Amino acid sequence: METRAATEKYKNIKNGDTIILVCGKDRFQKEVKKAKIFKTINTLLKAHPLKRIMPKLNSEKEWRKELYSYPSYKEKIGKFGLIALELK
């Protein structure tokens, strides 16, 4: 599962869309099985276990620390919420 702040760039992603994920020099094309916007981190975590979102982390606190390490992410999540993308 991928998550992003549900900003203008991501908020309109829908079930069935094809997206391109970039990690360094690697590019991956994936189909979105399900896209849903959550108003808060807590509501997202009630619907999806942390290990499904970030398998390497052990606590919500660790995930928040990682999320908030991205520029302006705390503010973006507060304003726009999070979009969770289940990928095929």
Biopython code that builds the backbone (N, CA, C, O; Angstrom):
import numpy as np
from Bio.PDB.StructureBuilder import StructureBuilder

atoms = [
    (1, "MET", "N", (0.843, -1.164, 0.000)),
    (1, "MET", "CA", (0.000, 0.000, 0.000)),
    (1, "MET", "C", (0.894, 1.236, 0.000)),
    (1, "MET", "O", (1.921, 1.284, 0.677)),
    (2, "GLU", "N", (0.484, 2.214, -0.764)),
    (2, "GLU", "CA", (1.178, 3.500, -0.824)),
    (2, "GLU", "C", (0.284, 4.556, -0.197)),
    (2, "GLU", "O", (-0.937, 4.511, -0.344)),
    (3, "THR", "N", (0.883, 5.492, 0.491)),
    (3, "THR", "CA", (0.128, 6.623, 1.032)),
    (3, "THR", "C", (0.827, 7.912, 0.638)),
    (3, "THR", "O", (2.047, 7.965, 0.480)),
    (4, "ARG", "N", (0.023, 8.937, 0.486)),
    (4, "ARG", "CA", (0.509, 10.276, 0.178)),
    (4, "ARG", "C", (-0.417, 11.276, 0.850)),
    (4, "ARG", "O", (-1.574, 10.959, 1.129)),
    (5, "ALA", "N", (0.075, 12.476, 1.113)),
    (5, "ALA", "CA", (-0.829, 13.549, 1.513)),
    (5, "ALA", "C", (-1.771, 13.762, 0.333)),
    (5, "ALA", "O", (-1.334, 13.784, -0.817)),
    (6, "ALA", "N", (-3.048, 13.918, 0.613)),
    (6, "ALA", "CA", (-4.059, 13.989, -0.458)),
    (6, "ALA", "C", (-4.138, 15.394, -1.051)),
    (6, "ALA", "O", (-5.205, 16.007, -1.097)),
    (7, "THR", "N", (-2.999, 15.883, -1.498)),
    (7, "THR", "CA", (-2.915, 17.214, -2.101)),
    (7, "THR", "C", (-3.533, 17.188, -3.493)),
    (7, "THR", "O", (-3.949, 16.137, -3.982)),
    (8, "GLU", "N", (-3.585, 18.339, -4.113)),
    (8, "GLU", "CA", (-4.139, 18.476, -5.464)),
    (8, "GLU", "C", (-3.528, 17.446, -6.423)),
    (8, "GLU", "O", (-4.223, 16.909, -7.286)),
    (9, "LYS", "N", (-2.253, 17.178, -6.270)),
    (9, "LYS", "CA", (-1.542, 16.258, -7.159)),
    (9, "LYS", "C", (-2.071, 14.822, -7.059)),
    (9, "LYS", "O", (-2.054, 14.088, -8.047)),
    (10, "TYR", "N", (-2.538, 14.419, -5.875)),
    (10, "TYR", "CA", (-2.913, 13.020, -5.649)),
    (10, "TYR", "C", (-4.396, 12.785, -5.386)),
    (10, "TYR", "O", (-4.866, 11.658, -5.547)),
    (11, "LYS", "N", (-5.144, 13.800, -4.992)),
    (11, "LYS", "CA", (-6.503, 13.595, -4.497)),
    (11, "LYS", "C", (-7.482, 13.024, -5.515)),
    (11, "LYS", "O", (-8.503, 12.454, -5.131)),
    (12, "ASN", "N", (-7.196, 13.163, -6.786)),
    (12, "ASN", "CA", (-8.131, 12.684, -7.804)),
    (12, "ASN", "C", (-7.793, 11.303, -8.354)),
    (12, "ASN", "O", (-8.416, 10.856, -9.317)),
    (13, "ILE", "N", (-6.826, 10.625, -7.764)),
    (13, "ILE", "CA", (-6.510, 9.259, -8.195)),
    (13, "ILE", "C", (-7.695, 8.367, -7.835)),
    (13, "ILE", "O", (-8.208, 8.422, -6.717)),
    (14, "LYS", "N", (-8.120, 7.556, -8.780)),
    (14, "LYS", "CA", (-9.307, 6.709, -8.610)),
    (14, "LYS", "C", (-8.981, 5.241, -8.871)),
    (14, "LYS", "O", (-7.948, 4.905, -9.452)),
    (15, "ASN", "N", (-9.894, 4.377, -8.424)),
    (15, "ASN", "CA", (-9.786, 2.948, -8.703)),
    (15, "ASN", "C", (-9.649, 2.751, -10.218)),
    (15, "ASN", "O", (-10.380, 3.362, -10.998)),
    (16, "GLY", "N", (-8.712, 1.899, -10.624)),
    (16, "GLY", "CA", (-8.511, 1.608, -12.038)),
    (16, "GLY", "C", (-7.494, 2.499, -12.726)),
    (16, "GLY", "O", (-7.057, 2.180, -13.832)),
    (17, "ASP", "N", (-7.103, 3.600, -12.111)),
    (17, "ASP", "CA", (-6.086, 4.480, -12.702)),
    (17, "ASP", "C", (-4.738, 3.759, -12.745)),
    (17, "ASP", "O", (-4.484, 2.858, -11.945)),
    (18, "THR", "N", (-3.897, 4.150, -13.661)),
    (18, "THR", "CA", (-2.515, 3.681, -13.718)),
    (18, "THR", "C", (-1.629, 4.831, -13.262)),
    (18, "THR", "O", (-1.752, 5.959, -13.739)),
    (19, "ILE", "N", (-0.729, 4.521, -12.323)),
    (19, "ILE", "CA", (0.187, 5.543, -11.818)),
    (19, "ILE", "C", (1.624, 5.083, -12.028)),
    (19, "ILE", "O", (1.894, 3.894, -12.195)),
    (20, "ILE", "N", (2.529, 6.038, -12.016)),
    (20, "ILE", "CA", (3.955, 5.733, -12.121)),
    (20, "ILE", "C", (4.614, 6.161, -10.822)),
    (20, "ILE", "O", (4.508, 7.315, -10.407)),
    (21, "LEU", "N", (5.297, 5.216, -10.186)),
    (21, "LEU", "CA", (6.037, 5.484, -8.954)),
    (21, "LEU", "C", (7.513, 5.552, -9.301)),
    (21, "LEU", "O", (8.014, 4.736, -10.075)),
    (22, "VAL", "N", (8.207, 6.520, -8.732)),
    (22, "VAL", "CA", (9.624, 6.705, -9.002)),
    (22, "VAL", "C", (10.387, 6.553, -7.697)),
    (22, "VAL", "O", (10.065, 7.187, -6.692)),
    (23, "CYS", "N", (11.405, 5.698, -7.733)),
    (23, "CYS", "CA", (12.268, 5.489, -6.570)),
    (23, "CYS", "C", (13.703, 5.547, -7.088)),
    (23, "CYS", "O", (14.205, 4.582, -7.665)),
    (24, "GLY", "N", (14.353, 6.687, -6.876)),
    (24, "GLY", "CA", (15.691, 6.865, -7.436)),
    (24, "GLY", "C", (15.620, 6.847, -8.951)),
    (24, "GLY", "O", (14.904, 7.646, -9.555)),
    (25, "LYS", "N", (16.365, 5.933, -9.569)),
    (25, "LYS", "CA", (16.362, 5.809, -11.026)),
    (25, "LYS", "C", (15.317, 4.814, -11.520)),
    (25, "LYS", "O", (15.094, 4.696, -12.724)),
    (26, "ASP", "N", (14.674, 4.099, -10.598)),
    (26, "ASP", "CA", (13.678, 3.093, -10.968)),
    (26, "ASP", "C", (12.304, 3.726, -11.106)),
    (26, "ASP", "O", (11.924, 4.598, -10.325)),
    (27, "ARG", "N", (11.559, 3.268, -12.119)),
    (27, "ARG", "CA", (10.184, 3.711, -12.359)),
    (27, "ARG", "C", (9.303, 2.474, -12.442)),
    (27, "ARG", "O", (9.636, 1.504, -13.122)),
    (28, "PHE", "N", (8.181, 2.522, -11.745)),
    (28, "PHE", "CA", (7.249, 1.399, -11.729)),
    (28, "PHE", "C", (5.870, 1.883, -12.134)),
    (28, "PHE", "O", (5.391, 2.899, -11.630)),
    (29, "GLN", "N", (5.246, 1.175, -13.021)),
    (29, "GLN", "CA", (3.878, 1.484, -13.416)),
    (29, "GLN", "C", (2.964, 0.499, -12.710)),
    (29, "GLN", "O", (3.167, -0.712, -12.802)),
    (30, "LYS", "N", (1.958, 1.005, -12.006)),
    (30, "LYS", "CA", (1.049, 0.165, -11.235)),
    (30, "LYS", "C", (-0.385, 0.608, -11.461)),
    (30, "LYS", "O", (-0.659, 1.787, -11.681)),
    (31, "GLU", "N", (-1.293, -0.354, -11.406)),
    (31, "GLU", "CA", (-2.720, -0.046, -11.469)),
    (31, "GLU", "C", (-3.243, 0.115, -10.046)),
    (31, "GLU", "O", (-2.867, -0.639, -9.148)),
    (32, "VAL", "N", (-4.102, 1.090, -9.852)),
    (32, "VAL", "CA", (-4.699, 1.336, -8.551)),
    (32, "VAL", "C", (-5.923, 0.434, -8.400)),
    (32, "VAL", "O", (-6.902, 0.560, -9.135)),
    (33, "LYS", "N", (-5.844, -0.463, -7.444)),
    (33, "LYS", "CA", (-6.971, -1.361, -7.155)),
    (33, "LYS", "C", (-8.033, -0.591, -6.375)),
    (33, "LYS", "O", (-9.226, -0.697, -6.660)),
    (34, "LYS", "N", (-7.583, 0.188, -5.384)),
    (34, "LYS", "CA", (-8.512, 0.957, -4.562)),
    (34, "LYS", "C", (-7.808, 2.211, -4.052)),
    (34, "LYS", "O", (-6.662, 2.154, -3.607)),
    (35, "ALA", "N", (-8.499, 3.328, -4.120)),
    (35, "ALA", "CA", (-7.990, 4.599, -3.607)),
    (35, "ALA", "C", (-9.016, 5.170, -2.640)),
    (35, "ALA", "O", (-10.208, 5.220, -2.944)),
    (36, "LYS", "N", (-8.550, 5.595, -1.482)),
    (36, "LYS", "CA", (-9.456, 6.175, -0.496)),
    (36, "LYS", "C", (-8.725, 7.261, 0.278)),
    (36, "LYS", "O", (-7.562, 7.109, 0.651)),
    (37, "ILE", "N", (-9.434, 8.362, 0.511)),
    (37, "ILE", "CA", (-8.871, 9.472, 1.279)),
    (37, "ILE", "C", (-9.341, 9.364, 2.727)),
    (37, "ILE", "O", (-10.519, 9.140, 3.005)),
    (38, "PHE", "N", (-8.386, 9.531, 3.638)),
    (38, "PHE", "CA", (-8.650, 9.525, 5.068)),
    (38, "PHE", "C", (-8.311, 10.903, 5.615)),
    (38, "PHE", "O", (-7.304, 11.495, 5.226)),
    (39, "LYS", "N", (-9.148, 11.418, 6.517)),
    (39, "LYS", "CA", (-8.932, 12.762, 7.059)),
    (39, "LYS", "C", (-7.727, 12.848, 7.977)),
    (39, "LYS", "O", (-7.084, 13.894, 8.067)),
    (40, "THR", "N", (-7.414, 11.743, 8.664)),
    (40, "THR", "CA", (-6.308, 11.766, 9.628)),
    (40, "THR", "C", (-5.508, 10.469, 9.553)),
    (40, "THR", "O", (-5.954, 9.475, 8.979)),
    (41, "ILE", "N", (-4.326, 10.504, 10.142)),
    (41, "ILE", "CA", (-3.507, 9.295, 10.266)),
    (41, "ILE", "C", (-4.256, 8.256, 11.085)),
    (41, "ILE", "O", (-4.241, 7.072, 10.750)),
    (42, "ASN", "N", (-4.912, 8.692, 12.161)),
    (42, "ASN", "CA", (-5.633, 7.754, 13.021)),
    (42, "ASN", "C", (-6.743, 7.021, 12.276)),
    (42, "ASN", "O", (-6.906, 5.813, 12.450)),
    (43, "THR", "N", (-7.514, 7.738, 11.443)),
    (43, "THR", "CA", (-8.594, 7.058, 10.719)),
    (43, "THR", "C", (-8.034, 6.075, 9.697)),
    (43, "THR", "O", (-8.619, 5.016, 9.467)),
    (44, "LEU", "N", (-6.913, 6.418, 9.088)),
    (44, "LEU", "CA", (-6.277, 5.482, 8.156)),
    (44, "LEU", "C", (-5.828, 4.222, 8.904)),
    (44, "LEU", "O", (-6.023, 3.107, 8.422)),
    (45, "LEU", "N", (-5.226, 4.407, 10.080)),
    (45, "LEU", "CA", (-4.721, 3.262, 10.839)),
    (45, "LEU", "C", (-5.848, 2.406, 11.426)),
    (45, "LEU", "O", (-5.625, 1.236, 11.737)),
    (46, "LYS", "N", (-7.033, 2.954, 11.582)),
    (46, "LYS", "CA", (-8.179, 2.145, 12.013)),
    (46, "LYS", "C", (-8.628, 1.214, 10.887)),
    (46, "LYS", "O", (-9.152, 0.130, 11.141)),
    (47, "ALA", "N", (-8.423, 1.639, 9.657)),
    (47, "ALA", "CA", (-8.837, 0.850, 8.493)),
    (47, "ALA", "C", (-7.752, -0.100, 7.992)),
    (47, "ALA", "O", (-8.058, -1.146, 7.420)),
    (48, "HIS", "N", (-6.486, 0.260, 8.205)),
    (48, "HIS", "CA", (-5.366, -0.529, 7.684)),
    (48, "HIS", "C", (-4.275, -0.637, 8.741)),
    (48, "HIS", "O", (-3.848, 0.379, 9.289)),
    (49, "PRO", "N", (-3.818, -1.848, 9.035)),
    (49, "PRO", "CA", (-2.745, -1.997, 10.018)),
    (49, "PRO", "C", (-1.437, -1.360, 9.523)),
    (49, "PRO", "O", (-1.135, -1.373, 8.330)),
    (50, "LEU", "N", (-0.688, -0.816, 10.452)),
    (50, "LEU", "CA", (0.579, -0.164, 10.121)),
    (50, "LEU", "C", (1.503, -1.082, 9.333)),
    (50, "LEU", "O", (2.161, -0.627, 8.397)),
    (51, "LYS", "N", (1.570, -2.349, 9.682)),
    (51, "LYS", "CA", (2.485, -3.286, 8.997)),
    (51, "LYS", "C", (2.127, -3.433, 7.519)),
    (51, "LYS", "O", (2.982, -3.799, 6.712)),
    (52, "ARG", "N", (0.881, -3.153, 7.159)),
    (52, "ARG", "CA", (0.488, -3.211, 5.749)),
    (52, "ARG", "C", (0.946, -1.951, 5.002)),
    (52, "ARG", "O", (1.189, -1.979, 3.796)),
    (53, "ILE", "N", (1.057, -0.861, 5.744)),
    (53, "ILE", "CA", (1.447, 0.417, 5.150)),
    (53, "ILE", "C", (2.971, 0.556, 5.136)),
    (53, "ILE", "O", (3.572, 0.892, 4.115)),
    (54, "MET", "N", (3.574, 0.292, 6.288)),
    (54, "MET", "CA", (5.028, 0.432, 6.457)),
    (54, "MET", "C", (5.560, -0.769, 7.232)),
    (54, "MET", "O", (5.755, -0.681, 8.444)),
    (55, "PRO", "N", (5.797, -1.879, 6.558)),
    (55, "PRO", "CA", (6.202, -3.122, 7.230)),
    (55, "PRO", "C", (7.448, -3.006, 8.104)),
    (55, "PRO", "O", (7.584, -3.748, 9.077)),
    (56, "LYS", "N", (8.348, -2.100, 7.780)),
    (56, "LYS", "CA", (9.598, -2.006, 8.529)),
    (56, "LYS", "C", (9.447, -1.257, 9.854)),
    (56, "LYS", "O", (10.353, -1.291, 10.688)),
    (57, "LEU", "N", (8.321, -0.585, 10.056)),
    (57, "LEU", "CA", (8.134, 0.210, 11.270)),
    (57, "LEU", "C", (7.335, -0.568, 12.317)),
    (57, "LEU", "O", (6.565, -1.472, 11.993)),
    (58, "ASN", "N", (7.543, -0.188, 13.585)),
    (58, "ASN", "CA", (6.901, -0.900, 14.687)),
    (58, "ASN", "C", (5.858, -0.095, 15.448)),
    (58, "ASN", "O", (5.164, -0.640, 16.306)),
    (59, "SER", "N", (5.735, 1.202, 15.145)),
    (59, "SER", "CA", (4.771, 1.997, 15.894)),
    (59, "SER", "C", (4.258, 3.168, 15.061)),
    (59, "SER", "O", (4.894, 3.616, 14.107)),
    (60, "GLU", "N", (3.090, 3.639, 15.462)),
    (60, "GLU", "CA", (2.524, 4.830, 14.830)),
    (60, "GLU", "C", (3.461, 6.019, 15.007)),
    (60, "GLU", "O", (3.590, 6.848, 14.106)),
    (61, "LYS", "N", (4.108, 6.105, 16.151)),
    (61, "LYS", "CA", (5.047, 7.196, 16.425)),
    (61, "LYS", "C", (6.179, 7.212, 15.405)),
    (61, "LYS", "O", (6.557, 8.277, 14.914)),
    (62, "GLU", "N", (6.728, 6.031, 15.080)),
    (62, "GLU", "CA", (7.791, 5.941, 14.073)),
    (62, "GLU", "C", (7.280, 6.400, 12.710)),
    (62, "GLU", "O", (7.985, 7.095, 11.978)),
    (63, "TRP", "N", (6.046, 6.008, 12.373)),
    (63, "TRP", "CA", (5.488, 6.377, 11.072)),
    (63, "TRP", "C", (5.275, 7.884, 10.997)),
    (63, "TRP", "O", (5.605, 8.513, 9.992)),
    (64, "ARG", "N", (4.722, 8.464, 12.067)),
    (64, "ARG", "CA", (4.524, 9.915, 12.078)),
    (64, "ARG", "C", (5.874, 10.637, 11.896)),
    (64, "ARG", "O", (5.970, 11.610, 11.147)),
    (65, "LYS", "N", (6.900, 10.150, 12.585)),
    (65, "LYS", "CA", (8.232, 10.764, 12.468)),
    (65, "LYS", "C", (8.710, 10.711, 11.016)),
    (65, "LYS", "O", (9.258, 11.686, 10.500)),
    (66, "GLU", "N", (8.501, 9.573, 10.365)),
    (66, "GLU", "CA", (8.914, 9.446, 8.968)),
    (66, "GLU", "C", (8.079, 10.350, 8.064)),
    (66, "GLU", "O", (8.633, 11.045, 7.212)),
    (67, "LEU", "N", (6.768, 10.352, 8.234)),
    (67, "LEU", "CA", (5.902, 11.210, 7.423)),
    (67, "LEU", "C", (6.284, 12.680, 7.576)),
    (67, "LEU", "O", (6.393, 13.410, 6.591)),
    (68, "TYR", "N", (6.483, 13.099, 8.813)),
    (68, "TYR", "CA", (6.756, 14.502, 9.082)),
    (68, "TYR", "C", (8.166, 14.917, 8.686)),
    (68, "TYR", "O", (8.502, 16.100, 8.735)),
    (69, "SER", "N", (8.992, 13.953, 8.294)),
    (69, "SER", "CA", (10.333, 14.302, 7.819)),
    (69, "SER", "C", (10.302, 14.879, 6.400)),
    (69, "SER", "O", (11.266, 15.511, 5.967)),
    (70, "TYR", "N", (9.199, 14.666, 5.678)),
    (70, "TYR", "CA", (9.041, 15.249, 4.341)),
    (70, "TYR", "C", (8.647, 16.717, 4.489)),
    (70, "TYR", "O", (7.873, 17.054, 5.384)),
    (71, "PRO", "N", (9.161, 17.592, 3.632)),
    (71, "PRO", "CA", (8.874, 19.027, 3.756)),
    (71, "PRO", "C", (7.372, 19.329, 3.778)),
    (71, "PRO", "O", (6.632, 18.926, 2.880)),
    (72, "SER", "N", (6.944, 20.033, 4.804)),
    (72, "SER", "CA", (5.560, 20.515, 4.965)),
    (72, "SER", "C", (4.520, 19.399, 5.059)),
    (72, "SER", "O", (3.326, 19.671, 4.934)),
    (73, "TYR", "N", (4.940, 18.152, 5.277)),
    (73, "TYR", "CA", (3.984, 17.045, 5.266)),
    (73, "TYR", "C", (2.994, 17.103, 6.422)),
    (73, "TYR", "O", (1.824, 16.764, 6.246)),
    (74, "LYS", "N", (3.437, 17.521, 7.587)),
    (74, "LYS", "CA", (2.521, 17.611, 8.726)),
    (74, "LYS", "C", (1.379, 18.579, 8.388)),
    (74, "LYS", "O", (0.213, 18.285, 8.651)),
    (75, "GLU", "N", (1.712, 19.700, 7.821)),
    (75, "GLU", "CA", (0.707, 20.690, 7.441)),
    (75, "GLU", "C", (-0.181, 20.173, 6.314)),
    (75, "GLU", "O", (-1.395, 20.379, 6.332)),
    (76, "LYS", "N", (0.420, 19.502, 5.335)),
    (76, "LYS", "CA", (-0.352, 18.973, 4.215)),
    (76, "LYS", "C", (-1.353, 17.919, 4.689)),
    (76, "LYS", "O", (-2.505, 17.919, 4.258)),
    (77, "ILE", "N", (-0.920, 17.031, 5.566)),
    (77, "ILE", "CA", (-1.823, 16.003, 6.083)),
    (77, "ILE", "C", (-2.942, 16.665, 6.888)),
    (77, "ILE", "O", (-4.104, 16.274, 6.771)),
    (78, "GLY", "N", (-2.599, 17.664, 7.701)),
    (78, "GLY", "CA", (-3.611, 18.378, 8.464)),
    (78, "GLY", "C", (-4.641, 19.057, 7.578)),
    (78, "GLY", "O", (-5.822, 19.104, 7.922)),
    (79, "LYS", "N", (-4.211, 19.577, 6.458)),
    (79, "LYS", "CA", (-5.108, 20.309, 5.547)),
    (79, "LYS", "C", (-5.857, 19.390, 4.578)),
    (79, "LYS", "O", (-7.045, 19.593, 4.327)),
    (80, "PHE", "N", (-5.170, 18.381, 4.035)),
    (80, "PHE", "CA", (-5.746, 17.567, 2.961)),
    (80, "PHE", "C", (-6.060, 16.126, 3.354)),
    (80, "PHE", "O", (-6.810, 15.452, 2.646)),
    (81, "GLY", "N", (-5.510, 15.639, 4.457)),
    (81, "GLY", "CA", (-5.659, 14.230, 4.812)),
    (81, "GLY", "C", (-4.654, 13.384, 4.051)),
    (81, "GLY", "O", (-3.686, 13.898, 3.491)),
    (82, "LEU", "N", (-4.896, 12.081, 4.037)),
    (82, "LEU", "CA", (-4.014, 11.130, 3.359)),
    (82, "LEU", "C", (-4.817, 10.314, 2.362)),
    (82, "LEU", "O", (-5.973, 9.971, 2.609)),
    (83, "ILE", "N", (-4.197, 10.011, 1.242)),
    (83, "ILE", "CA", (-4.814, 9.066, 0.309)),
    (83, "ILE", "C", (-4.048, 7.745, 0.433)),
    (83, "ILE", "O", (-2.818, 7.713, 0.404)),
    (84, "ALA", "N", (-4.804, 6.668, 0.569)),
    (84, "ALA", "CA", (-4.232, 5.330, 0.624)),
    (84, "ALA", "C", (-4.521, 4.647, -0.698)),
    (84, "ALA", "O", (-5.660, 4.621, -1.162)),
    (85, "LEU", "N", (-3.477, 4.094, -1.300)),
    (85, "LEU", "CA", (-3.595, 3.455, -2.620)),
    (85, "LEU", "C", (-3.232, 1.982, -2.494)),
    (85, "LEU", "O", (-2.096, 1.633, -2.173)),
    (86, "GLU", "N", (-4.213, 1.127, -2.751)),
    (86, "GLU", "CA", (-3.948, -0.299, -2.846)),
    (86, "GLU", "C", (-3.618, -0.571, -4.309)),
    (86, "GLU", "O", (-4.395, -0.231, -5.201)),
    (87, "LEU", "N", (-2.476, -1.176, -4.549)),
    (87, "LEU", "CA", (-1.993, -1.363, -5.916)),
    (87, "LEU", "C", (-2.050, -2.823, -6.339)),
    (87, "LEU", "O", (-1.904, -3.732, -5.522)),
    (88, "LYS", "N", (-2.268, -3.031, -7.649)),
    (88, "LYS", "CA", (-2.254, -4.400, -8.208)),
    (88, "LYS", "C", (-0.852, -4.774, -8.575)),
    (88, "LYS", "O", (-0.615, -5.880, -9.061)),
]
sb = StructureBuilder()
sb.init_structure("model")
sb.init_model(0)
sb.init_chain("A")
sb.init_seg("    ")
for serial, (resi, resn, name, xyz) in enumerate(atoms, 1):
    if name == "N":
        sb.init_residue(resn, " ", resi, " ")
    sb.init_atom(name, np.array(xyz, "f"), 0.0, 1.0, " ", f" {name:<3s}", serial, name[0])
structure = sb.get_structure()
